[in-house]
Amino acid sequence: MPWTLKCLPILSKIIEKVSCRIQTFLTLYLSALLFVIAVSTNEWFLCGTKVKTGIWSICLFQPTSNHWKCDSFKSDFAVAVQAFSMMCIFGYVLTVVFLVIFIKCPTSTSTMFSLTLSLCLLCLSIACLQMMIMIVYAIKVKDSIIDVIRMNFSQQNSSMSWSFGLALISVVMTTVSAVLAFSEIRKITSGDTGAFDISDNLTQTVIYASISTPSSNSKLFHFALHTPSKLLNKVWPR
């Protein structure tokens, strides 16, 4: 275990260097997972234990057969919410393109700035669409099914349910992703080029060597972190 303890300072410094980029994508994709779960379930709105609705359908509990009967949700507001939801999912898919570019493609400082700015704006756009979904759904859902509630379950209490909560958490996490991307932009503009050299072969090789030989950890780690930055500063002087 001693070699593991010696590696911990190196790992902590690596995380510190790449944290904004990694945290942006981890937060974004966790947000995407929560949002996909939310839009694919029918637990956005509950009326007692007899009526529940989601983005795509409205479900009524059938006491005689002891199961839920679901029909498509076709009101005007539901169609709008469905369209916005698909746009959000498309936006999440589009972020995969950014991830591939960041990892695989060598880019200049100016290109990295443009890509990170685009990612930040995309995250903000997704968050705004999600917020519109939440607001419209919360305001309109009860009015759209009021006739069903009155006819069948007039005495039941209504409330938003856990799927709505997941979508709300997704909004917050997507906004956090945008903030992290903005932090990355500030690193780039301040000249901290080491912050986005996470796919540099030289850096990866030297870091691996430093972990393999704990006796020279500090020197190799210093070389691994600062050599790419010095090379970039010569090519793109500030």
DRENDREN-189074 format. One line per 8 residues: number of its first residue (from 1); for each residue z, x, y of N, C-alpha, C. Coordinates in nm, 2 decimals. Layout:
BEGIN
NUM	Z,X,Y,Z,X,Y,Z,X,Y | ...
This chain:
BEGIN
1	0.00,0.08,-0.12,0.00,0.00,0.00,0.00,0.08,0.13 | 0.04,0.21,0.13,0.04,0.29,0.25,-0.09,0.29,0.32 | -0.20,0.31,0.24,-0.33,0.32,0.31,-0.37,0.19,0.38 | -0.32,0.07,0.32,-0.34,-0.06,0.38,-0.27,-0.06,0.52 | -0.15,-0.01,0.52,-0.08,-0.01,0.65,-0.14,0.08,0.75 | -0.20,0.19,0.71,-0.27,0.27,0.80,-0.40,0.21,0.86 | -0.46,0.12,0.78,-0.58,0.05,0.82,-0.56,-0.06,0.92 | -0.43,-0.11,0.92,-0.41,-0.23,1.00,-0.43,-0.20,1.15
9	-0.40,-0.09,1.21,-0.43,-0.07,1.35,-0.58,-0.07,1.37 | -0.66,-0.01,1.28,-0.80,-0.01,1.29,-0.86,-0.15,1.29 | -0.81,-0.23,1.19,-0.86,-0.37,1.18,-0.82,-0.45,1.31 | -0.70,-0.43,1.36,-0.66,-0.50,1.48,-0.75,-0.47,1.60 | -0.79,-0.34,1.61,-0.87,-0.30,1.72,-1.02,-0.35,1.70 | -1.06,-0.36,1.58,-1.19,-0.42,1.55,-1.19,-0.56,1.59 | -1.09,-0.64,1.55,-1.08,-0.78,1.58,-1.07,-0.80,1.73 | -1.00,-0.71,1.80,-0.99,-0.72,1.95,-1.13,-0.70,2.01
17	-1.21,-0.61,1.96,-1.34,-0.58,2.01,-1.44,-0.69,1.99 | -1.44,-0.76,1.88,-1.54,-0.86,1.85,-1.48,-1.00,1.85 | -1.36,-1.02,1.90,-1.29,-1.15,1.88,-1.36,-1.26,1.95 | -1.41,-1.24,2.07,-1.48,-1.35,2.14,-1.60,-1.40,2.07 | -1.68,-1.31,2.02,-1.80,-1.36,1.95,-1.77,-1.43,1.82 | -1.68,-1.36,1.74,-1.64,-1.42,1.61,-1.57,-1.55,1.63 | -1.47,-1.56,1.72,-1.40,-1.68,1.75,-1.49,-1.79,1.80 | -1.59,-1.76,1.88,-1.68,-1.86,1.93,-1.75,-1.93,1.81
25	-1.80,-1.85,1.72,-1.88,-1.92,1.61,-1.78,-1.98,1.51 | -1.67,-1.92,1.48,-1.57,-1.98,1.38,-1.53,-2.12,1.44 | -1.49,-2.12,1.57,-1.44,-2.24,1.63,-1.55,-2.35,1.63 | -1.68,-2.30,1.66,-1.79,-2.39,1.67,-1.82,-2.46,1.54 | -1.82,-2.38,1.43,-1.86,-2.43,1.30,-1.75,-2.52,1.24 | -1.62,-2.48,1.27,-1.51,-2.57,1.23,-1.52,-2.70,1.30 | -1.56,-2.70,1.43,-1.58,-2.82,1.51,-1.69,-2.90,1.45 | -1.80,-2.83,1.41,-1.92,-2.90,1.35,-1.88,-2.97,1.22
33	-1.79,-2.90,1.14,-1.75,-2.96,1.01,-1.67,-3.09,1.04 | -1.57,-3.08,1.13,-1.49,-3.20,1.16,-1.58,-3.31,1.22 | -1.68,-3.28,1.30,-1.76,-3.39,1.35,-1.85,-3.45,1.25 | -1.90,-3.37,1.15,-1.98,-3.43,1.04,-1.90,-3.52,0.96 | -1.77,-3.48,0.93,-1.68,-3.56,0.85,-1.66,-3.69,0.93 | -1.64,-3.68,1.06,-1.61,-3.80,1.14,-1.72,-3.90,1.14 | -1.84,-3.85,1.16,-1.96,-3.95,1.17,-2.00,-4.00,1.04 | -1.96,-3.94,0.93,-2.00,-3.99,0.80,-1.90,-4.08,0.73
41	-1.79,-4.11,0.80,-1.68,-4.19,0.75,-1.67,-4.32,0.83 | -1.61,-4.42,0.77,-1.60,-4.55,0.84,-1.46,-4.58,0.88 | -1.39,-4.48,0.94,-1.25,-4.50,0.98,-1.23,-4.47,1.13 | -1.33,-4.52,1.21,-1.32,-4.50,1.35,-1.23,-4.60,1.42 | -1.24,-4.73,1.37,-1.17,-4.84,1.43,-1.12,-4.93,1.32 | -0.99,-4.97,1.33,-0.93,-5.05,1.23,-0.88,-5.18,1.29 | -0.89,-5.29,1.22,-0.83,-5.41,1.26,-0.74,-5.45,1.15 | -0.61,-5.42,1.16,-0.52,-5.44,1.05,-0.57,-5.37,0.92
49	-0.57,-5.44,0.81,-0.61,-5.38,0.69,-0.74,-5.45,0.64 | -0.80,-5.52,0.72,-0.91,-5.61,0.68,-1.05,-5.57,0.73 | -1.05,-5.50,0.85,-1.18,-5.46,0.91,-1.17,-5.32,0.95 | -1.28,-5.24,0.92,-1.29,-5.11,0.97,-1.43,-5.08,1.00 | -1.45,-4.99,1.10,-1.59,-4.96,1.15,-1.60,-4.81,1.16 | -1.73,-4.77,1.15,-1.76,-4.63,1.18,-1.88,-4.62,1.27 | -1.95,-4.51,1.27,-2.07,-4.50,1.35,-2.18,-4.58,1.30 | -2.19,-4.59,1.17,-2.31,-4.65,1.11,-2.29,-4.79,1.05
57	-2.17,-4.83,1.02,-2.14,-4.95,0.95,-2.01,-5.02,0.99 | -2.01,-5.15,0.96,-1.88,-5.23,0.98,-1.85,-5.28,0.84 | -1.72,-5.26,0.80,-1.68,-5.30,0.67,-1.57,-5.41,0.67 | -1.58,-5.51,0.59,-1.48,-5.62,0.57,-1.42,-5.61,0.43 | -1.29,-5.62,0.43,-1.23,-5.62,0.30,-1.24,-5.76,0.23 | -1.28,-5.76,0.10,-1.30,-5.88,0.03,-1.19,-5.90,-0.07 | -1.09,-5.99,-0.04,-0.97,-6.01,-0.13,-1.01,-6.05,-0.27 | -1.11,-6.13,-0.28,-1.15,-6.19,-0.41,-1.19,-6.08,-0.51
65	-1.27,-5.98,-0.46,-1.32,-5.87,-0.54,-1.24,-5.74,-0.52 | -1.15,-5.74,-0.42,-1.06,-5.63,-0.40,-1.14,-5.50,-0.36 | -1.25,-5.51,-0.28,-1.32,-5.40,-0.24,-1.38,-5.42,-0.10 | -1.43,-5.32,-0.04,-1.49,-5.33,0.09,-1.64,-5.36,0.09 | -1.68,-5.45,0.17,-1.83,-5.48,0.19,-1.87,-5.43,0.32 | -1.97,-5.34,0.32,-2.01,-5.27,0.45,-2.15,-5.31,0.48 | -2.18,-5.34,0.61,-2.31,-5.37,0.66,-2.34,-5.28,0.77 | -2.47,-5.26,0.80,-2.51,-5.17,0.91,-2.46,-5.22,1.04
73	-2.43,-5.12,1.12,-2.38,-5.15,1.26,-2.50,-5.14,1.35 | -2.55,-5.26,1.40,-2.68,-5.26,1.47,-2.67,-5.31,1.62 | -2.55,-5.31,1.67,-2.54,-5.35,1.81,-2.60,-5.24,1.90 | -2.62,-5.27,2.02,-2.69,-5.18,2.11,-2.61,-5.05,2.13 | -2.48,-5.07,2.15,-2.40,-4.95,2.18,-2.39,-4.86,2.05 | -2.39,-4.92,1.94,-2.39,-4.85,1.81,-2.51,-4.76,1.79 | -2.63,-4.82,1.83,-2.75,-4.74,1.82,-2.75,-4.62,1.92 | -2.69,-4.64,2.04,-2.68,-4.53,2.13,-2.59,-4.42,2.08
81	-2.47,-4.46,2.02,-2.38,-4.37,1.97,-2.44,-4.29,1.85 | -2.51,-4.36,1.77,-2.58,-4.30,1.65,-2.68,-4.19,1.70 | -2.76,-4.22,1.81,-2.85,-4.13,1.86,-2.78,-4.01,1.92 | -2.68,-4.03,1.99,-2.60,-3.91,2.05,-2.54,-3.83,1.94 | -2.49,-3.89,1.83,-2.44,-3.82,1.72,-2.54,-3.73,1.65 | -2.66,-3.78,1.64,-2.76,-3.70,1.58,-2.80,-3.58,1.67 | -2.80,-3.60,1.80,-2.83,-3.50,1.89,-2.72,-3.39,1.88 | -2.60,-3.43,1.87,-2.49,-3.33,1.85,-2.51,-3.25,1.72
89	-2.54,-3.31,1.62,-2.56,-3.24,1.49,-2.68,-3.15,1.50 | -2.79,-3.19,1.57,-2.90,-3.10,1.59,-2.86,-2.98,1.67 | -2.77,-3.00,1.77,-2.72,-2.89,1.85,-2.64,-2.79,1.77 | -2.56,-2.84,1.68,-2.48,-2.75,1.59,-2.58,-2.67,1.50 | -2.68,-2.74,1.45,-2.78,-2.67,1.37,-2.85,-2.56,1.45 | -2.87,-2.58,1.57,-2.94,-2.49,1.66,-2.86,-2.36,1.68 | -2.72,-2.38,1.68,-2.64,-2.26,1.69,-2.65,-2.16,1.58 | -2.70,-2.21,1.46,-2.72,-2.11,1.35,-2.83,-2.01,1.39
97	-2.93,-2.05,1.47,-3.03,-1.96,1.52,-2.97,-1.85,1.60 | -2.88,-1.89,1.69,-2.81,-1.79,1.77,-2.73,-1.69,1.69 | -2.67,-1.75,1.58,-2.59,-1.66,1.50,-2.67,-1.56,1.43 | -2.79,-1.60,1.38,-2.88,-1.51,1.31,-2.93,-1.40,1.41 | -2.97,-1.44,1.53,-3.01,-1.34,1.63,-2.91,-1.24,1.66 | -2.78,-1.29,1.68,-2.67,-1.20,1.72,-2.65,-1.10,1.61 | -2.66,-1.14,1.48,-2.62,-1.05,1.37,-2.74,-0.96,1.33 | -2.86,-1.01,1.32,-2.97,-0.94,1.26,-3.06,-0.87,1.36
105	-3.08,-0.92,1.48,-3.18,-0.87,1.57,-3.12,-0.78,1.68 | -3.17,-0.65,1.69,-3.13,-0.57,1.80,-3.17,-0.62,1.93 | -3.08,-0.63,2.03,-3.11,-0.69,2.16,-3.06,-0.60,2.27 | -3.12,-0.61,2.39,-3.08,-0.54,2.50,-2.96,-0.61,2.57 | -2.90,-0.55,2.67,-2.79,-0.61,2.74,-2.83,-0.74,2.81 | -2.95,-0.73,2.87,-3.00,-0.85,2.94,-3.03,-0.96,2.85 | -3.09,-0.93,2.73,-3.12,-1.03,2.64,-2.99,-1.09,2.58 | -2.90,-1.01,2.55,-2.77,-1.06,2.50,-2.70,-1.15,2.60
113	-2.71,-1.12,2.73,-2.65,-1.20,2.83,-2.72,-1.34,2.83 | -2.85,-1.34,2.82,-2.93,-1.47,2.82,-2.89,-1.55,2.70 | -2.88,-1.49,2.58,-2.85,-1.56,2.46,-2.71,-1.62,2.46 | -2.62,-1.54,2.51,-2.48,-1.59,2.52,-2.46,-1.70,2.62 | -2.53,-1.69,2.73,-2.53,-1.79,2.83,-2.59,-1.92,2.77 | -2.70,-1.91,2.70,-2.76,-2.02,2.64,-2.67,-2.09,2.54 | -2.60,-2.00,2.46,-2.50,-2.06,2.36,-2.39,-2.13,2.43 | -2.34,-2.08,2.54,-2.24,-2.14,2.62,-2.28,-2.28,2.67
121	-2.40,-2.28,2.73,-2.45,-2.41,2.78,-2.48,-2.51,2.67 | -2.52,-2.46,2.55,-2.54,-2.55,2.44,-2.41,-2.61,2.39 | -2.30,-2.53,2.39,-2.17,-2.58,2.35,-2.12,-2.68,2.45 | -2.14,-2.66,2.58,-2.10,-2.76,2.68,-2.18,-2.89,2.66 | -2.31,-2.87,2.63,-2.40,-2.99,2.61,-2.35,-3.08,2.50 | -2.32,-3.01,2.39,-2.26,-3.08,2.27,-2.13,-3.15,2.30 | -2.04,-3.08,2.37,-1.91,-3.14,2.41,-1.93,-3.26,2.50 | -2.02,-3.25,2.59,-2.05,-3.36,2.68,-2.10,-3.49,2.60
129	-2.19,-3.46,2.51,-2.25,-3.57,2.43,-2.14,-3.63,2.34 | -2.05,-3.55,2.29,-1.94,-3.60,2.21,-1.84,-3.68,2.29 | -1.82,-3.63,2.41,-1.73,-3.71,2.50,-1.79,-3.85,2.53 | -1.92,-3.85,2.56,-1.98,-3.98,2.58,-1.97,-4.07,2.46 | -1.99,-4.01,2.34,-1.97,-4.09,2.22,-1.83,-4.15,2.21 | -1.73,-4.07,2.24,-1.59,-4.12,2.23,-1.56,-4.23,2.33 | -1.61,-4.21,2.45,-1.58,-4.31,2.56,-1.65,-4.44,2.53 | -1.78,-4.43,2.50,-1.86,-4.55,2.48,-1.80,-4.63,2.36
137	-1.77,-4.56,2.25,-1.72,-4.62,2.13,-1.59,-4.69,2.15 | -1.50,-4.62,2.22,-1.36,-4.67,2.24,-1.37,-4.80,2.33 | -1.46,-4.80,2.42,-1.47,-4.92,2.52,-1.54,-5.03,2.45 | -1.65,-5.01,2.38,-1.74,-5.12,2.33,-1.71,-5.17,2.19 | -1.64,-5.09,2.10,-1.64,-5.13,1.96,-1.57,-5.27,1.94 | -1.45,-5.29,2.01,-1.38,-5.41,1.98,-1.46,-5.53,2.03 | -1.52,-5.52,2.15,-1.60,-5.63,2.20,-1.72,-5.66,2.12 | -1.77,-5.56,2.05,-1.89,-5.59,1.97,-1.86,-5.66,1.84
145	-1.74,-5.65,1.79,-1.70,-5.72,1.67,-1.60,-5.83,1.69 | -1.58,-5.87,1.81,-1.47,-5.96,1.85,-1.49,-6.10,1.77 | -1.62,-6.14,1.75,-1.64,-6.26,1.68,-1.59,-6.25,1.54 | -1.62,-6.14,1.47,-1.58,-6.12,1.33,-1.43,-6.12,1.33 | -1.36,-6.06,1.42,-1.21,-6.05,1.42,-1.16,-6.19,1.44 | -1.21,-6.27,1.53,-1.16,-6.40,1.56,-1.18,-6.49,1.44 | -1.29,-6.48,1.38,-1.33,-6.57,1.27,-1.24,-6.55,1.14 | -1.21,-6.42,1.12,-1.15,-6.38,0.99,-1.00,-6.33,1.01
153	-0.98,-6.25,1.11,-0.85,-6.19,1.11,-0.79,-6.19,1.25 | -0.77,-6.30,1.31,-0.73,-6.32,1.45,-0.59,-6.26,1.47 | -0.51,-6.25,1.37,-0.37,-6.21,1.39,-0.35,-6.06,1.37 | -0.46,-5.99,1.34,-0.44,-5.85,1.30,-0.44,-5.76,1.43 | -0.36,-5.66,1.42,-0.36,-5.56,1.53,-0.47,-5.46,1.51 | -0.53,-5.41,1.62,-0.64,-5.32,1.61,-0.61,-5.18,1.67 | -0.67,-5.08,1.62,-0.64,-4.94,1.68,-0.75,-4.85,1.63 | -0.76,-4.74,1.70,-0.85,-4.63,1.66,-0.79,-4.56,1.54
161	-0.88,-4.51,1.45,-0.83,-4.45,1.33,-0.86,-4.30,1.32 | -0.84,-4.24,1.20,-0.84,-4.09,1.19,-0.98,-4.03,1.21 | -1.08,-4.10,1.17,-1.22,-4.05,1.20,-1.24,-4.02,1.35 | -1.19,-4.12,1.43,-1.20,-4.10,1.57,-1.12,-3.98,1.62 | -1.00,-3.96,1.55,-0.92,-3.85,1.59,-0.99,-3.72,1.55 | -1.06,-3.71,1.44,-1.13,-3.59,1.40,-1.24,-3.56,1.50 | -1.31,-3.67,1.55,-1.42,-3.65,1.65,-1.36,-3.60,1.78 | -1.24,-3.65,1.81,-1.17,-3.60,1.94,-1.13,-3.45,1.93
169	-1.08,-3.41,1.81,-1.05,-3.27,1.79,-1.18,-3.19,1.80 | -1.29,-3.24,1.74,-1.41,-3.17,1.75,-1.46,-3.14,1.89 | -1.44,-3.24,1.98,-1.47,-3.23,2.12,-1.39,-3.11,2.18 | -1.26,-3.11,2.16,-1.18,-3.00,2.21,-1.22,-2.87,2.16 | -1.25,-2.85,2.03,-1.29,-2.73,1.97,-1.42,-2.68,2.02 | -1.52,-2.77,2.04,-1.65,-2.73,2.10,-1.63,-2.68,2.24 | -1.54,-2.75,2.32,-1.52,-2.70,2.45,-1.46,-2.56,2.45 | -1.37,-2.54,2.36,-1.31,-2.40,2.34,-1.41,-2.30,2.31
177	-1.51,-2.34,2.22,-1.62,-2.25,2.19,-1.70,-2.21,2.31 | -1.72,-2.31,2.40,-1.79,-2.28,2.53,-1.71,-2.18,2.61 | -1.58,-2.20,2.62,-1.50,-2.11,2.70,-1.50,-1.97,2.64 | -1.50,-1.95,2.51,-1.50,-1.82,2.44,-1.64,-1.76,2.47 | -1.74,-1.84,2.46,-1.88,-1.78,2.49,-1.88,-1.73,2.64 | -1.82,-1.81,2.73,-1.81,-1.76,2.87,-1.74,-1.63,2.88 | -1.63,-1.62,2.80,-1.55,-1.49,2.81,-1.64,-1.38,2.76 | -1.72,-1.40,2.66,-1.82,-1.30,2.61,-1.92,-1.26,2.72
185	-1.96,-1.36,2.80,-2.05,-1.33,2.91,-1.99,-1.24,3.01 | -1.86,-1.26,3.04,-1.79,-1.18,3.13,-1.78,-1.04,3.08 | -1.76,-1.02,2.95,-1.75,-0.89,2.89,-1.88,-0.81,2.91 | -1.99,-0.89,2.88,-2.13,-0.83,2.90,-2.15,-0.79,3.04 | -2.13,-0.87,3.13,-2.15,-0.84,3.27,-2.06,-0.73,3.33 | -1.95,-0.71,3.27,-1.86,-0.61,3.31,-1.89,-0.47,3.24 | -1.99,-0.48,3.15,-2.03,-0.35,3.09,-1.96,-0.32,2.96 | -1.89,-0.41,2.91,-1.82,-0.39,2.78,-1.92,-0.41,2.66
193	-2.02,-0.32,2.65,-2.12,-0.34,2.55,-2.07,-0.33,2.41 | -1.96,-0.26,2.39,-1.90,-0.25,2.26,-1.86,-0.39,2.20 | -1.85,-0.49,2.29,-1.80,-0.62,2.25,-1.90,-0.69,2.16 | -2.03,-0.65,2.17,-2.13,-0.72,2.09,-2.21,-0.63,2.00 | -2.16,-0.51,1.97,-2.23,-0.42,1.88,-2.18,-0.45,1.74 | -2.16,-0.57,1.69,-2.10,-0.60,1.56,-2.20,-0.58,1.45 | -2.32,-0.56,1.47,-2.42,-0.53,1.36,-2.47,-0.39,1.36 | -2.42,-0.31,1.45,-2.47,-0.17,1.46,-2.44,-0.09,1.33
201	-2.54,-0.04,1.27,-2.53,0.03,1.14,-2.44,0.15,1.15 | -2.45,0.23,1.26,-2.37,0.35,1.28,-2.22,0.31,1.28 | -2.19,0.21,1.36,-2.05,0.16,1.38,-2.00,0.12,1.24 | -2.07,0.04,1.17,-2.03,0.00,1.04,-2.00,0.11,0.94 | -2.09,0.21,0.94,-2.08,0.33,0.85,-1.96,0.41,0.89 | -1.94,0.43,1.02,-1.82,0.52,1.05,-1.69,0.45,1.03 | -1.69,0.31,1.06,-1.57,0.24,1.03,-1.53,0.24,0.88 | -1.64,0.23,0.80,-1.61,0.23,0.65,-1.56,0.37,0.61
209	-1.62,0.47,0.67,-1.57,0.61,0.64,-1.42,0.63,0.69 | -1.39,0.57,0.80,-1.25,0.59,0.85,-1.15,0.52,0.76 | -1.19,0.40,0.71,-1.10,0.33,0.62,-1.09,0.41,0.49 | -1.20,0.47,0.44,-1.19,0.55,0.32,-1.11,0.68,0.33 | -1.10,0.73,0.45,-1.03,0.86,0.47,-0.92,0.84,0.58 | -0.81,0.79,0.54,-0.70,0.75,0.64,-0.66,0.87,0.73 | -0.67,0.99,0.68,-0.62,1.11,0.75,-0.69,1.13,0.89 | -0.82,1.08,0.90,-0.89,1.10,1.02,-0.92,0.96,1.08
217	-0.84,0.87,1.06,-0.87,0.73,1.11,-0.89,0.73,1.26 | -0.80,0.78,1.34,-0.80,0.76,1.48,-0.93,0.82,1.54 | -0.97,0.95,1.50,-1.08,1.01,1.56,-1.21,0.94,1.52 | -1.22,0.90,1.40,-1.34,0.83,1.35,-1.35,0.69,1.42 | -1.24,0.62,1.43,-1.24,0.49,1.49,-1.28,0.50,1.64 | -1.23,0.60,1.71,-1.27,0.62,1.85,-1.42,0.65,1.86 | -1.47,0.74,1.77,-1.61,0.76,1.77,-1.70,0.64,1.74 | -1.65,0.56,1.65,-1.73,0.44,1.61,-1.73,0.34,1.72
225	-1.63,0.33,1.80,-1.62,0.23,1.91,-1.70,0.27,2.03 | -1.69,0.40,2.06,-1.74,0.44,2.19,-1.88,0.50,2.19 | -1.93,0.55,2.07,-2.06,0.61,2.07,-2.17,0.51,2.10 | -2.17,0.38,2.04,-2.28,0.29,2.08,-2.27,0.25,2.23 | -2.16,0.24,2.28,-2.15,0.21,2.43,-2.20,0.32,2.51 | -2.18,0.44,2.48,-2.23,0.55,2.56,-2.38,0.56,2.55 | -2.44,0.53,2.43,-2.58,0.53,2.41,-2.64,0.42,2.50 | -2.58,0.30,2.49,-2.64,0.19,2.57,-2.63,0.22,2.72
233	-2.52,0.28,2.76,-2.51,0.31,2.91,-2.61,0.41,2.96 | -2.66,0.50,2.87,-2.77,0.59,2.91,-2.90,0.51,2.92 | -2.92,0.41,2.83,-3.05,0.34,2.83,-3.05,0.23,2.95 | -2.93,0.17,2.96,-2.92,0.06,3.07,-2.80,0.10,3.16 | -2.82,0.20,3.24,-2.71,0.24,3.33,-2.67,0.13,3.43 | -2.54,0.13,3.45,-2.49,0.03,3.54,-2.49,0.08,3.69
